[in-house]
Amino acid sequence: MNHRDGLIDAMTELDEDRVMQLVQAMIDSGATSNSIQMALNVGITNVGKRFEKGDYFIADLIVSGMIYRDALRILMPTMDRARSMPIGRIVIGVVQGDIHDIGKDIIVSLLRAEHFEVIDLGVDVKPERFAYAVRTYRPDALLMSGVLTLARESMKKTMNLLEEEQLRQQVQVLIGGLCAGESQRQWIGADGWAYDPMETVSFCKRVVGEKYGKER
């Protein structure tokens, strides 16, 4: 088994020591940061599939997020940081009533590695604070995260407030986390939803590309 397949397997099996060893081994062998990141993404996607089948539980998802975040810490210094100007601005936060931040922290790390400016509002973020951030920072995208079912209500309240304060048209909104899905996206009124970290990054890149690609 090569390093890439081994890393996917280790991430899937939640073998933290082996994940760290293989990430370092791939770095030492000259593998690109993108290829390592993609292997980690495949592994964490597999974890999500096992959760859906009932083979893994919430605790396993939390562990997978911690392993993924620690692996990124090893990987970050190898990533290209040549671009001096951010390519876009993102506001992100875990919605009111929820404090599960591992997924959010992964997204923040990935976006900053891709040269986005990220305003991280933290956890248990009230709708008013999201609205203030949109009004003040004028981000290209707003990312709302939540794990608990009650997070959907908080997301809906935030979207309603953005509408009331005439801020909704200024920003593209994506919801993420275990509480997200297509039916939830439609009910909340968001522009997109994602569980996979790279889908979230792709959403942000697409938003920025469509916004500035036509202007520049």
Sequence and secondary structure as in RCSB ss.txt:
>XXXX:A:sequence
MNHRDGLIDAMTELDEDRVMQLVQAMIDSGATSNSIQMALNVGITNVGKRFEKGDYFIADLIVSGMIYRDALRIL
MPTMDRARSMPIGRIVIGVVQGDIHDIGKDIIVSLLRAEHFEVIDLGVDVKPERFAYAVRTYRPDALLMSGVLTL
ARESMKKTMNLLEEEQLRQQVQVLIGGLCAGESQRQWIGADGWAYDPMETVSFCKRVVGEKYGKER
>XXXX:A:secstr
  HHHHHHHHHHTT HHHHHHHHHHHHHTT  HHHHHHHHHHHHHHHHHHHHHTSS HHHHHHHHHHHHHHHHHH
GGGS     S SEEEEEEEBTT    HHHHHHHHHHHHTTEEEEE  SSB HHHHHHHHHHH  SEEEEE  STT
HHHHHHHHHHHHHHTT GGG EEEEESTT  HHHHHHHT SEEESSHHHHHHHHHHHHHHHHHTT 
